Amino acid sequence: MHNQPTLNITYNITGKGQPLLFIHGAYITDEVWERQVPHFSAHGYQVINVLLPSHGDAPPMNIAEYRVDDFTDEVARLLDHVQISRCVFIGLSLGSMVAQNFAARFPERTHGIVLLGNVASMRLTLLERTVTAVLFPKWLALRLFGSLSTKQFLKLSFMLTWFMRGNKWLGNKDTRQKIRDMISGMKREEIKRIFAAVHTFRKQNLASGDYPILLVNGQFDSPVIHHHARYIVRNHPNRTRFEQLAGCGHACNYDDPDAFNALLQQWFEEIDWSKGIETFSERGYTSEYSRSPENHPSS
């Protein structure tokens, strides 16, 4: 059961130790971390697993359209409420946007950010700018999503992911079914409000602090996602580590939880929790988890 303060965000806190805050992706719920929460709460960490507004049983906010800033504000209020001054943020997809936004705005409260299936900006490349501004502008997207039932939205979403890179883009069969189950609880009127936050996300000033950055992509994730990872590595080479999980899709933490958990555990153990993680002078750091070097940012 989720605790509910006077916030538009719900949360669970388990375990004791250094705080980790997990942020799910758009339209899904905190259940996407069900294979991480028990592991890290049992291994010396305090795990905060949140539900963003309008997701799952988290209440909506009284605004017409969401922005990533709105979600970040709720995360900051939650940390104030539970009296946690600083933590590591682990975000998937939309959650990676919130993690970046929080770190850029509140670097003094950020030990580090872990970005899965990360998006650096919805207008990072010329192609993305053309799609978001000309071919599929916000007004058209909101009109479309506002008219779809949840079932129709599910069908359209999975069709689009198939075109991006086949079924493997999103994850394995078990992961895809889990995502379907989570999205099926989404209310139609909330779909377009959440999409507005994704559509309007832009580059964040990650140079605002010296916190470390861990990027984790699934091997079969979209080429766009891999391009965004390379962008962040190029801009912050001495603070960034990139890892790729073989045989995984966008939700790589759910596809291969053992490999993902081991990777995070290794990274956390290297953190100086008073200052952050040691920087890496070698661009494109590779570890045992990076089994597909052809997609590595340094290649």
Sequence and secondary structure as in RCSB ss.txt:
>XXXX:A:sequence
MHNQPTLNITYNITGKGQPLLFIHGAYITDEVWERQVPHFSAHGYQVINVLLPSHGDAPPMNIAEYRVDDFTDEV
ARLLDHVQISRCVFIGLSLGSMVAQNFAARFPERTHGIVLLGNVASMRLTLLERTVTAVLFPKWLALRLFGSLST
KQFLKLSFMLTWFMRGNKWLGNKDTRQKIRDMISGMKREEIKRIFAAVHTFRKQNLASGDYPILLVNGQFDSPVI
HHHARYIVRNHPNRTRFEQLAGCGHACNYDDPDAFNALLQQWFEEIDWSKGIETFSERGYTSEYSRSPENHPSS
>XXXX:A:secstr
  B  SSS EEEEESSSEEEEEE  TT  GGGGTTTHHHHHTTTEEEEEEE TTSTT    SSSS  HHHHHHHH
HHHHHHTT   EEEEEETHHHHHHHHHHHH GGGEEEEEEES  S TTSSHHHHHIIIIIS HHHHHHHHHH  H
HHHHHHHHHHHHHHH GGGT  HHHHHHHHHHHTT  HHHHHHHHHHHHT     GGGS   EEEEEETTS HHH
HHHHHHHHHHSTTTEEEEEETT  SSHHHHSHHHHHHHHHHHHHTEETTTEE   SSSS   TT   GGGSTT 
